[in-house]
Amino acid sequence: MPTIELKNIGNHVFSNLNMKVFDGELLVVLGPNGAGKTTLLNIITGLVSYEGTVLFDGVPVDKTATNERQIGYLFQNLALFPHLDVASNVGYSLKIRGKKKEEIAQEVDELLKLMKIEHLKHRYPKNLSGGEKQRVALARALATSPKVLLLDEPFNSLDSGMCKCLRRKIRQIQREMGITTVFVTHNLTDAEEMGDRIVALNSGKIKQVTSKMFNDATATDNGNHSQSFQDCLHCTIDCYCKGTEEDYESADSPACRM
Amino acid sequence: MKIKSVLVGILPVIVFVIIWECIAQLNLVPKYIFPSFSAVMIEFYHLAVSGVLLDNLLSSLFRVLAGFLLGSAAGIVVGIGMGSKEFVNKSFHPIFSLLYPIPVLGWAPLLMVWIGINELLPVALIFLCSFFPVLYNTITGIKGVDREVIKAARTLGASDTKILTTVVLPLAIPNIFTGLRLEAGMAWRVVIAAEMVAIPTGIGALMIRSESLLRMDVIIVCLMVLSVMCLTFERFFQFVERRITKGWGSISAQNSWNFEQTMKSEK
């Protein structure tokens, strides 16, 4: 799975943004509404225009069309096709790639089984609960066999029990498949439970990066990993909660900066 | 419950017919001016058995089908182009905006000279009648498709053409069918008008001949046939739309406006 690099990205939200998502990691982008989280995902997908370069494994993909980037994207509002039943929604990407009916049926069945929604196969989106819709949308995103998975606040409309269940499911699938994943949220619990690394984003700028990597230590700008992940996570959360740039500067410890 | 709802629908019609029959039997107005319902039904039988009604109906039906199918097909094709490509929309929008407000029968004198008084005249008028509403409903349907759904299709690997055929057009169907449904009835009104003015065959021509002979019973039979045909066409498209969008729920339900539900929610 590719390492994603964003170099000198600029548009109406970002100015000279640089960031990296490592091969197979789950990066959480944490930020308030209007921070630029969805725009960040849209840049990786190529759905919005931008300046700068997006690289997958060091290869620029700026000129690669969205439909050729091999990305699985779970939209904030899920964007299920209302005119297709669950099986057709999940099998959509397979059908347009010209796969045979039997193959599509088999792969769809496997994905529905993985998401534990086999019984919903012939239902239309309007007849699904919030949690069921999330699972269908995730199955649909995974059907493309994506190299990159982008999740845009997928648990927004769900109760805490369903959130917990889906958080585990997504984490499990992501680890098993080793898909490079960017998970966007404004929910601290989601960020804490799911992220290998957490990036705090506000007003189009990265304010803080916290990492579980390197033996549960925090990546710093000088290479020291002196602070525990939990401590640094709280710095990131403080940064996120306080909101202004000045607050970020004063709230975080130097060890947490990147 | 079902019987009750059917009765609620039929009862006013029965009451109307009884009042009509009673007034006609009072002989307040000469029967050739205001025939009774029973006299109209007897005339309907005679026209049907003699084949006069069927011949004229088939003439009108052919014109309606030809004009409506051609006009709707053209409206859908141009609507798809204008709805999906902005430069096509910008190119055609000004000319269509100028032509759309012209009443269809306003074209009749011009078309009589250009085309002549023949079978093509009502077909051309119905073409114009069907084209514009279907065109604008198709554009509205396409432009109304949720952008997120289109983005989702794109991330799932669909090309522009695939997105149009597999997502945009199916989701625009409720709007397209609204245009078809409304114009299906309108096409019948136009063909009757064209036949009254220029064509010697068809239901409209039968009506205008009956008027000169003071045969109000025949005129009323024609009006009844016209009403049934308009209703049948509208209901046909409603049926097809429901069959296609069955299960989608949200799209057609959201697009349809229910006065009763709106009032309840406001309360």
Interface residues (C-beta under 8 A of the other chain):
Chain A: T45 L47 T66 N67 E68 R69 I71 G72 Y73 F75 N77 A79 L80 F81 P82 H83 D85 Y92 S93 I96 R97 Y124 P125 K126 N127 R140 A141 A143 T144
Chain B: D146 E148 V149 K151 A152 A153 R154 T155 L156 G157 A158 S159 K162 T166 V167 P170 L171 I173 T245 G247 W248 G249 S250 I251
